[in-house]
Amino acid sequence: MMAEVTELFGMPVYTDKGILLGQVTDIILDMEIQDIYGLFIERPNSQLVEFGSAISVPFRWIKSIGEIIVLRKFPPFLKVPEQ
């Protein structure tokens, strides 16, 4: 089944444990190989991502895409690196 990449915008993203991570706000493309690199989530669940900081989820972590996006894996808690 083919789909437009724009259909991913606003789609809810769930972890492998069924917890809502957030909604897709942008798509990150790899123009050299003309492929999707990842999904950008601007305001992820603060119970999963420290401070609710924006993240990019690698496309290879996606298990399925339908009415929602389900991830194959996601860390129990993502810490923001110190600057």
C-alpha positions in Angstrom: 0.0 0.0 0.0 1.3 3.4 -0.9 0.6 6.5 1.1 1.6 10.2 1.0 4.2 11.2 3.5 1.9 14.2 4.4 -0.6 11.6 5.8 1.9 11.1 8.7 1.5 14.7 10.0 -0.6 14.8 13.2 -0.6 11.0 13.5 -0.4 9.7 17.1 2.7 7.7 17.9 2.6 4.9 20.5 5.4 3.0 22.1 5.7 -0.8 22.0 4.1 -0.8 25.5 1.0 1.1 24.2 1.9 4.5 25.8 1.2 7.6 23.7 4.5 9.2 22.9 3.0 12.2 21.0 2.0 13.3 17.5 4.1 13.7 14.4 4.8 17.4 13.8 7.4 17.0 11.0 9.2 14.5 8.9 13.0 14.3 8.6 14.2 13.3 5.2 17.5 12.0 4.0 17.8 13.7 0.6 20.9 11.8 -0.5 19.2 8.4 -0.5 15.7 9.9 -0.9 14.2 8.2 2.2 12.5 9.1 5.5 15.1 9.3 8.3 12.7 10.0 11.2 9.6 11.4 12.7 9.9 14.7 14.6 7.7 15.0 17.7 7.7 18.5 19.1 5.9 17.9 22.4 6.4 14.3 23.5 4.9 12.7 26.7 7.0 14.1 29.6 6.6 10.7 31.3 8.8 9.2 28.5 11.0 12.2 27.6 12.7 14.4 30.1 11.1 17.9 30.2 8.9 16.9 27.2 11.8 18.0 25.0 11.3 17.7 21.2 12.7 14.4 19.8 13.3 12.6 16.5 12.2 9.0 16.3 14.3 7.0 13.8 12.1 5.6 11.1 13.6 2.1 11.6 12.0 2.0 15.0 8.5 2.0 13.5 6.7 -1.4 13.6 3.5 -0.4 11.9 1.6 2.6 10.4 -2.2 2.6 10.1 -4.6 5.0 11.9 -1.8 5.3 14.5 2.0 4.7 14.4 3.3 1.9 16.7 7.0 1.7 17.5 9.0 -1.5 17.5 11.0 -0.2 20.5 11.4 2.9 22.7 13.6 3.4 25.8 11.7 3.4 29.1 12.8 7.1 29.7 14.8 9.4 27.5 17.1 11.9 29.3 18.1 15.2 27.7 21.8 15.4 27.2 23.6 18.1 29.2 24.9 21.1 27.2 
